[in-house]
């Protein structure tokens, strides 16, 4: 359903934010992420023209994460048509924060969720562990944690 301005944005819970922070890691200075993008703090992709005083404080990085999250929260709200428990929502926000809205939009996972097949979604997380043609241990661990979070919301 397209956004009509009448629904409230749902927010990731502290548990979901902790998951994102744990896997993004605190990096107070700009680095190049595995996908080749300049990145800082907790996974903030530095856009052209953006500059940050380096090193960034942990509080400033937390503020940047809080500013970044609504984009991904809104994407999950826009792309998912069925109500989700908090843990499932958090898992999808983490997934989308890491991979982008396009990955969720085009995924079999999304189609399964919107078809109401929530109990079958867990294994879909395991498919998203490659960067380029390489299987990355960090992505394996992140998807496993997201899957556990997703499944904890179902029972």
Rosetta blueprint (number, residue, H / E / L):
1 X L
2 X L
3 X L
4 X L
5 X L
6 X L
7 X L
8 X L
9 X L
10 X L
11 X L
12 X L
13 X L
14 X H
15 X H
16 X H
17 X H
18 X H
19 X H
20 X H
21 X H
22 X H
23 X H
24 X H
25 X L
26 X L
27 X E
28 X E
29 X E
30 X E
31 X E
32 X E
33 X L
34 X L
35 X L
36 X L
37 X L
38 X E
39 X E
40 X E
41 X E
42 X L
43 X L
44 X E
45 X E
46 X L
47 X L
48 X L
49 X L
50 X L
51 X L
52 X L
53 X L
54 X L
55 X L
56 X L
57 X L
58 X H
59 X H
60 X H
61 X H
62 X H
63 X H
64 X H
65 X H
66 X H
67 X H
68 X H
69 X H
70 X H
71 X H
72 X H
73 X H
74 X H
75 X H
76 X H
77 X H
78 X H
79 X H
80 X L
81 X L
82 X L
83 X L
84 X L
85 X L
86 X H
87 X H
88 X H
89 X H
90 X H
91 X H
92 X H
93 X H
94 X H
95 X H
96 X H
97 X H
98 X H
99 X H
100 X L
101 X H
102 X H
103 X H
104 X H
105 X H
106 X H
107 X L
108 X H
109 X H
110 X H
111 X H
112 X H
113 X H
114 X H
115 X L
116 X L
117 X L
118 X H
119 X H
120 X H
121 X L
122 X H
123 X H
124 X H
125 X H
126 X L
127 X L
128 X L
129 X L
130 X E
131 X E
132 X L
133 X L
134 X E
135 X E
136 X L
137 X H
138 X H
139 X H
140 X H
141 X H
142 X H
143 X H
144 X H
145 X H
146 X H
147 X H
148 X H
149 X H
150 X H
151 X H
152 X H
153 X L
154 X L
155 X L
